[in-house]
Amino acid sequence: MDWIRVTKSGRDLTGLKGRLIEVTEEELRKHNTRDDCWTCIRGMVYNVSPYMEFHPGGEDELMKAAGVDGTDLFDQVHRWVNYESILKECLVGRMAVKGKLKWHMRFVQIAREASR
């Protein structure tokens, strides 16, 4: 079965049943095996496990970006490839912005102090 057929099969390729999530670096690092492989490209996180057998460069190349931001590696090899189209059914979500959570927590703290 080719990759296009897999993406059109209705199979859950994210493992999240259609939910998009905000992914922390800690969470991304947990998904670093052949059977559970997430990578980040330009701030978007993809479950590339289902794509492993279809990747023209092979599994070893995809595993170089397992559990980490693979943007630089991707750009070195094939910046021209439309990964968004190829992997759209594998989209897990967006990387959490580091400062965003800290800012939000500080905002909540200020709001609580102001309401006292």
Solvent accessible surface area in square Angstrom, and as a share of the most:
residue,aa,sasa,rsa
1,M,156,0.70
2,D,73,0.38
3,W,26,0.09
4,I,116,0.59
5,R,157,0.57
6,V,6,0.03
7,T,29,0.17
8,K,152,0.64
9,S,62,0.40
10,G,75,0.72
11,R,142,0.52
12,D,67,0.35
13,L,4,0.02
14,T,14,0.08
15,G,56,0.54
16,L,25,0.12
17,K,177,0.75
18,G,67,0.65
19,R,146,0.53
20,L,118,0.59
21,I,45,0.23
22,E,95,0.42
23,V,1,0.00
24,T,61,0.35
25,E,73,0.33
26,E,110,0.49
27,E,51,0.23
28,L,6,0.03
29,R,132,0.48
30,K,128,0.54
31,H,24,0.11
32,N,76,0.39
33,T,72,0.42
34,R,87,0.32
35,D,125,0.65
36,D,55,0.29
37,C,0,0.00
38,W,12,0.04
39,T,5,0.03
40,C,2,0.01
41,I,10,0.05
42,R,103,0.38
43,G,26,0.25
44,M,42,0.19
45,V,0,0.00
46,Y,8,0.03
47,N,17,0.09
48,V,1,0.01
49,S,14,0.09
50,P,20,0.13
51,Y,23,0.09
52,M,1,0.01
53,E,125,0.56
54,F,51,0.21
55,H,27,0.12
56,P,126,0.79
57,G,45,0.44
58,G,28,0.27
59,E,68,0.30
60,D,115,0.60
61,E,61,0.27
62,L,24,0.12
63,M,59,0.27
64,K,122,0.52
65,A,11,0.08
66,A,14,0.11
67,G,1,0.01
68,V,70,0.40
69,D,89,0.46
70,G,4,0.04
71,T,23,0.13
72,D,106,0.55
73,L,52,0.26
74,F,21,0.09
75,D,34,0.18
76,Q,143,0.64
77,V,89,0.51
78,H,40,0.18
79,R,158,0.58
80,W,215,0.75
81,V,29,0.17
82,N,93,0.48
83,Y,16,0.06
84,E,102,0.46
85,S,60,0.39
86,I,58,0.29
87,L,10,0.05
88,K,120,0.51
89,E,77,0.34
90,C,0,0.00
91,L,37,0.18
92,V,0,0.00
93,G,2,0.02
94,R,145,0.53
95,M,30,0.13
96,A,25,0.20
97,V,90,0.52
98,K,146,0.62
99,G,41,0.40
100,K,110,0.47
101,L,109,0.54
102,K,152,0.64
103,W,166,0.58
104,H,89,0.40
105,M,112,0.50
106,R,121,0.44
107,F,114,0.48
108,V,37,0.21
109,Q,88,0.39
110,I,83,0.42
111,A,49,0.38
112,R,154,0.56
113,E,82,0.37
114,A,85,0.66
115,S,95,0.61
116,R,225,0.82
